[in-house]
Amino acid sequence: MDEQHDELGAAALAAARAELVRSVDLQAGRVRALPLTRLERAAEGQPRTRAEQLHEAAQALADLAADAEGRPRRPLPVLAVHGLGDQLAVVGHDVAAAGDAAALAAAHELLARVRGAL
C-alpha cells in the first residue's frame, strides 16, 4: 500500500511540476511580449515599476529554488528590462525541477502576483 501511495504522490508532484512549467512559460512569454515602456512604468496605484515587481518575483522564485536544492540564497542580478522574461523563465524552471509541493504552490502564488502586476 505504501508503494502505491508513493507512486500517486510522485504522479501528483510530476503533474504539479508540469503545470508550473506551463504557467512560468505563459507568464514569461507575456513579459517578453510587453512593450518595454510598459515594464518601465508603474501600474496605476503602484509605487514600483512593473520591472521592479518582476525582479522581486524572480528573486523570490530563485530563493525557492535555492532552498529546494539546499544551496545558499544569492541575489539575482538586475537585468535590463528586455531580459526580465528570460530571467523569470529560468528561475521558474529551477523551482519546477527541484521544488517540493509547498515550493510549487508558493511559486504558483508568485506567478499569480506577476499576472496581476502586468
C-alpha positions in Angstrom: 0.0 0.0 0.0 2.9 2.4 0.8 4.3 1.8 -2.7 1.0 2.7 -4.3 0.8 5.9 -2.2 4.3 6.8 -3.2 3.5 6.4 -6.8 0.4 8.5 -6.5 2.4 11.2 -4.7 5.1 11.1 -7.4 2.5 11.4 -10.1 0.8 14.3 -8.4 4.2 16.0 -8.0 5.1 15.4 -11.6 1.7 16.9 -12.7 2.3 19.9 -10.4 5.7 20.4 -11.9 4.3 20.3 -15.4 1.6 22.8 -14.5 4.2 25.2 -13.0 6.3 25.0 -16.2 3.3 25.8 -18.3 2.4 28.7 -16.0 6.0 30.0 -16.0 6.3 29.8 -19.7 3.0 31.6 -20.2 3.9 34.5 -17.8 7.5 34.8 -19.2 6.0 35.0 -22.7 3.6 37.7 -21.6 6.6 39.7 -20.1 8.6 39.3 -23.3 5.7 40.5 -25.4 5.0 43.6 -23.4 6.4 47.0 -24.7 9.5 47.9 -22.7 8.0 51.2 -21.8 5.1 49.4 -20.1 7.5 47.4 -18.0 9.4 50.6 -17.1 6.3 52.2 -15.7 4.3 51.5 -12.5 0.8 50.3 -12.8 -1.8 52.7 -11.6 -1.7 52.9 -7.8 1.6 51.0 -7.5 4.7 52.6 -6.1 7.1 50.4 -8.0 7.6 49.8 -11.7 6.4 46.5 -13.3 10.1 45.8 -13.9 10.9 46.1 -10.2 7.9 43.9 -9.3 9.1 41.3 -11.8 12.6 41.3 -10.4 11.2 40.9 -6.9 9.1 37.9 -8.1 12.1 36.4 -9.9 14.2 36.8 -6.7 11.5 35.0 -4.7 11.4 32.2 -7.2 15.2 32.0 -7.1 15.1 31.8 -3.3 12.5 28.9 -3.5 14.8 27.1 -5.9 17.9 27.6 -3.8 16.0 26.3 -0.7 14.8 23.3 -2.6 18.3 22.5 -3.9 19.9 23.1 -0.5 22.0 26.0 -1.8 22.5 29.4 -0.2 20.3 32.1 -1.4 22.0 34.7 -3.7 20.8 38.0 -5.1 19.7 37.9 -8.7 21.3 40.5 -10.9 19.1 43.4 -12.0 18.9 42.8 -15.8 17.9 45.3 -18.5 14.1 45.3 -18.9 14.2 43.2 -22.0 15.8 40.3 -20.1 13.1 40.0 -17.4 11.0 37.4 -19.2 14.1 35.1 -19.6 15.1 35.6 -16.0 11.6 34.7 -14.8 11.6 31.6 -17.0 15.0 30.4 -15.8 14.3 30.7 -12.1 10.7 29.4 -12.5 12.0 26.3 -14.3 14.5 25.8 -11.5 11.7 25.7 -8.9 9.7 23.3 -11.1 12.7 21.0 -11.4 13.7 20.9 -7.7 10.8 22.1 -5.6 8.5 20.1 -3.4 4.8 20.5 -3.3 5.0 23.5 -0.9 7.6 25.3 -3.1 5.5 24.6 -6.2 2.4 26.1 -4.5 4.4 29.2 -3.4 5.7 29.6 -7.0 2.1 29.5 -8.3 1.2 32.2 -5.9 4.1 34.4 -7.1 3.1 33.9 -10.7 -0.4 34.9 -9.9 1.0 38.2 -8.5 3.1 38.6 -11.7 0.0 38.1 -13.8 -1.8 40.8 -11.7 1.2 43.2 -12.0 1.2 43.0 -15.8 
